[in-house]
Amino acid sequence: MRLNFRRLAPVLTGICLAACSAQLTADGTAVDKVYHPYVEPLEWELEWRMIHENENPISGESRRQLHRVGFGRAVSEFVFAEFYLIGEQSAENDFELEAYEFEILWQMSEQGEYLLDYGLLFELEKEDGVDVWEYSTALLLEKEFGRYSATANIGLQYEWGDDIVDELESSLALQVRYRQSPRFEPALELYMGQDTLGIGPAFLGAERLGIMKALRWQLGVIFGLDSDTSDYTLRAVLEYEF
């Protein structure tokens, strides 16, 4: 099923404007995986993601790690669903289960069908052991320029529950990558959020393991551009698709 882009454009524009103008009150890093608005039909996926923040590389203090382990599948030609377990470790606390998350990615245009390829991402997260919920929606945009690809994730997040003050935040992630080869794609990424303003290089690649099987990887380092952002944030992704 395809929606008429001209009819949908006002809705998408509204999401963009809301994301850019919403009051940013929530905490946490905006650095994460940059999503692309595409779904591979019949695909299953095992995924591991890691975010490592360090606010003082010299002393090694204020370290924080987030780990996501996910299992997902394409439930239709244009919809991909995934479930995550999220764990956290810091300099003060040992590793422990932090939250659960359910995610849906909806591809809304064929690649190259319009000026921009576009899709939507929906996420619902529940923190473990406390009454804290978070709902997120992101508009995913991508455009190819020869061997270059530019991707934008424009997001809105809302947190609520008995153990948190209701909060609204927005985020922006931009990625420009050079498609040198399927095994190696260098990229530059920019992240913006309430406590995040950072930029840095990333590297992506994929190794085909057979028919409908691939191992994809990502590795990046994001450097903080203001006092609220960690001095550097490492991010890594490993995906097994089958």
N, C-alpha and C positions, 0 to 999 in steps of 0.2 A: 504494500500500500504506500502511495506517495502523496504527500500534501503539496498543494500549489504553493510555490515559493513566494509569489507575490502576495497571496493571502496571509502567509505566515510571517512575512517580513516585519510588519508592525509589532508582532508579538516578540520576535527576536530582538528588534531594536529596543523594545521596552526592557527586556532582560539586560541588555548591554548597559542602558542608561541607569537602570537600578543598581547594577553591580558597581558602576563607577561612582554613583552618588550616595550609596547607602552609608549610614553612620557606622564606622568601624569601631566596635567596642570589645570584641572578643580577643583572647590571647592565643598564642601558639604560632608555630611556623607555617608559612604558606608554601614552603618548598616541598615538592612531591613529584610524582611522575606526571609528565605532560601527556594528556590523553589525545589520541587521534580519533576522528569521527568515523571510524570504519569498523565493520563486523565481518569476520570470516565465517561463512555458513558452515554448520556442522562441526565447528571447532570446540574442543575441550581445552582447558588451561589449568596448569598449576603455576602459582606465582609466589615469589618471595621479594619483598621490598624492604629496604633499610634506609633510615634517615639518621645521620649522626651529626649532632650539633656540638660545637665547641666554642665557648665564648672567650676562652683564654688559652690559646695553644701553648703558651710558654709554661704556665703553671699546671695545665691539664685539668683545672677546676671547671665546674659548671658543664660537665659533659652530659649529654642526653642522647639516648638512642630509642628510635621507634622501629619495630619490626612488624611487618604484615605478612601473613601466610594466607593465600587465597586459593579457592577452587571455583572454577566457573565453566560455563558452556554457552554456546549460541543456542538460544531457545527458538529462534526463527532466523530468517535470512537477514534481518535488520536489527535484531535485539540480542544483546549479550548480557547475561546475569552472572554475578560472582558474589561469593560469601567470604569474608575475611575474619581471621582472628588477629587482634592487635596486641602486641606486648611492648612494654616500656622498661628501660633501664637507665639509671642516672648515676652520677657520682655518689649520691647519698643513698640510693635504694637499689636493691638487687632486681634482677629481671622478674617481672610478673605480668600476668594477663591484665590488660588495661581496658579493652573494649571489643565489641563485636560490630561488624558492619555488613550491610547488604547493599549491592550496587547494581544498577542497570544502565547500560549504554545503548542508546537508540540512534542508529544511523538513519538520517532523514533525507539524504540525497545520494544519488549515484556519484561515484568519483568522476569529476569533470562535467557533471550535468549542468551546473550553474557556475557563476563567477567564483563562488566559494563553496567548497564542500562543507557540510555542516551536520551537526548532531547534538544530542542532549545527553547529559550524564546526571543520574539521580542516585543519591546515597543516603542511607539511614543508618546512624551509628548509635549504639547504646553502651555507655560505660559500665564496666563490671562492678557490681557491689554497691552502686549508688544510683539515685534517680536522676540521671543526666542523659539527655537525648540530643542528637544533632541531625538536622536534615539539610542536605546540600543539593543545589542544582547548578549545573555549569553548562554554558553554551560553548560548544567545540567548533572551531573554525579552522579550515586549512586551505592553503593555496600553493600550487606548484609553479615555479618559475624555472623552466629548464631542469637542471639538476639540483636546484634548491627547492626546499619546502619550508613554508612559514606556517606555524600553528599557534593558535590562541585559545586559552581556556579562561572564560570569564565566569566567575562563580559567585553565588550567594549562599551563605550558611546561616542557619538559625539554631540556637541552642536553647533548651528549656528543660525544666524539671524541678522537683522539690529541693534538690541539693545544689542548685545553681541559679544565679540571676539571669533571667531571659536576656539573650544577647543576639544581635544581628551583626554579621560581618560580611565583607566581600573580599574577593581575591582575584588576582590576574597573573597568569603564567604565559609567557611568550617563548617560543623556541624557533630558531632558524637553523636548519641543518642542511649539510651538503651531502647528497646521495652519491658518495664516491664509489661505493660498491655495496652489495647486500651485507657483506661481512663487516664493513666499517663505514660509519657515517659520523663525522665530527659535527658538533652543533654548538650554538651559543644560546643560553637561557637567561631569562629575566623573570623574577618573582616579586610580586607586590602584595602586601596584606597589612593587617593591623600592626604586627610586630615584625614585619619582614620587608626589607628592600635589599635585594641581592642580585648579583649577576655573576655568571661564570661559564666555563666550558663544560660540555658533556660529550660523551662518545656512545654510540649505539651500534649494534650489529646483530646479525642472525646467522645461525649455522643450520642448514637443512640436514635433517637426519633420516629422510625418507619421504614417502608419499604422505602428505598431511601431517608431517612431524617436523618440528623446528625448535631450536633453543635460541631464545632471544635474550640479549643482555644490554644493560645501560649502566653507565658510570659517569658521575658528574661531581663537580665541586663548585659551590656557590659562595661567593665572598660578600660579606655584609657591607652595605653602603651607608649605614647610619648606626647610631649608638644602640638602637633597639634590636638590631639583627645580630645573630651570632657572628663571630669573626669569620668562621667558615662553616659550611654545612656540606657534608658528603652525602650523596644519594646513590643507591645502587638498586638495580632491578634484575631479576632473573626469572624468565618465563619459559616453561616447557609447554609447547602447543602440540596437540595430537588429535 
